[in-house]
């Protein structure tokens, strides 16, 4: 899934920082939050893979030499699962072959430690801009679910899902922040905008419509209710 979570208007970019050095994690957490981003940290490969597979991040800063699974392996697993979240490798491995290998695996950038935070921030913002532009005119993939924004078409396991324009807009909004909980008010603002007649109840109604159509193609549990909070689109298991 191509993430564009925080790149929607008024939302903070969601960044996953993966590094086994506590000092690096703390510095990046502090620095990125100061720049208006929300940060989740992980210290090992399995945790990074579990978090990243939700597709709920706008970008991932990924060290290569981490416990459990290498950064290379994490990226391979993500791309194999259809998760297209941008990945920027941040590693002490400074060889040309290392960098080429990372980019060949599907990384969107490679930064060698020690690095300048200013340069990292510039690269990260460039990655976020490219991802937002690509999602706006391209496709969102979340496991077997594909949303073609250009054609405004949805497929699940290669089966077309016929949706009304409003149902499509609701699904596209949920998919843009997959794994993250949307409140009814957020969905109302995103999908219905300034329509004065729209209320939070209409969100429930259209979630029901959407679920029935997804259920018809075998995606019964894709749209999940988080009691007391709202709705989320599940990531690949």
Rosetta blueprint (number, residue, H / E / L):
1 X L
2 X L
3 X L
4 X L
5 X L
6 X L
7 X L
8 X L
9 X L
10 X L
11 X L
12 X L
13 X L
14 X E
15 X E
16 X E
17 X E
18 X E
19 X L
20 X L
21 X L
22 X H
23 X H
24 X H
25 X H
26 X H
27 X H
28 X H
29 X H
30 X H
31 X H
32 X H
33 X H
34 X H
35 X L
36 X L
37 X L
38 X E
39 X E
40 X E
41 X E
42 X E
43 X L
44 X E
45 X H
46 X H
47 X H
48 X H
49 X H
50 X H
51 X H
52 X H
53 X L
54 X L
55 X L
56 X L
57 X L
58 X L
59 X E
60 X E
61 X E
62 X E
63 X L
64 X L
65 X L
66 X L
67 X E
68 X L
69 X L
70 X L
71 X H
72 X H
73 X H
74 X H
75 X H
76 X H
77 X H
78 X H
79 X H
80 X H
81 X L
82 X L
83 X L
84 X L
85 X L
86 X E
87 X E
88 X E
89 X E
90 X E
91 X E
92 X L
93 X L
94 X L
95 X L
96 X H
97 X H
98 X H
99 X H
100 X H
101 X H
102 X H
103 X H
104 X H
105 X L
106 X L
107 X L
108 X L
109 X E
110 X E
111 X E
112 X E
113 X L
114 X L
115 X L
116 X L
117 X H
118 X H
119 X H
120 X H
121 X H
122 X H
123 X H
124 X H
125 X H
126 X H
127 X H
128 X H
129 X H
130 X H
131 X H
132 X H
133 X H
134 X H
135 X H
136 X H
137 X H
138 X L
139 X E
140 X E
141 X E
142 X E
143 X L
144 X L
145 X E
146 X E
147 X E
148 X E
149 X L
150 X L
151 X L
152 X L
153 X E
154 X E
155 X E
156 X E
157 X L
158 X L
159 X E
160 X E
161 X L
162 X L
163 X L
164 X L
165 X H
166 X H
167 X H
168 X H
169 X H
170 X H
171 X H
172 X H
173 X H
174 X H
175 X H
176 X H
177 X L
178 X L
179 X L
180 X L
181 X L
182 X E
183 X L
184 X H
185 X H
186 X H
187 X H
188 X H
189 X H
190 X H
191 X H
192 X H
193 X L
194 X L
195 X L
196 X L
197 X L
198 X L
199 X L
200 X H
201 X H
202 X H
203 X H
204 X H
205 X H
206 X H
207 X H
208 X H
209 X H
210 X H
211 X H
212 X H
213 X H
214 X H
215 X H
216 X L
217 X L
218 X L
219 X L
220 X L
221 X L
222 X L
223 X E
224 X E
225 X E
226 X E
227 X L
228 X L
229 X L
230 X E
231 X E
232 X E
233 X E
234 X L
235 X L
236 X L
237 X L
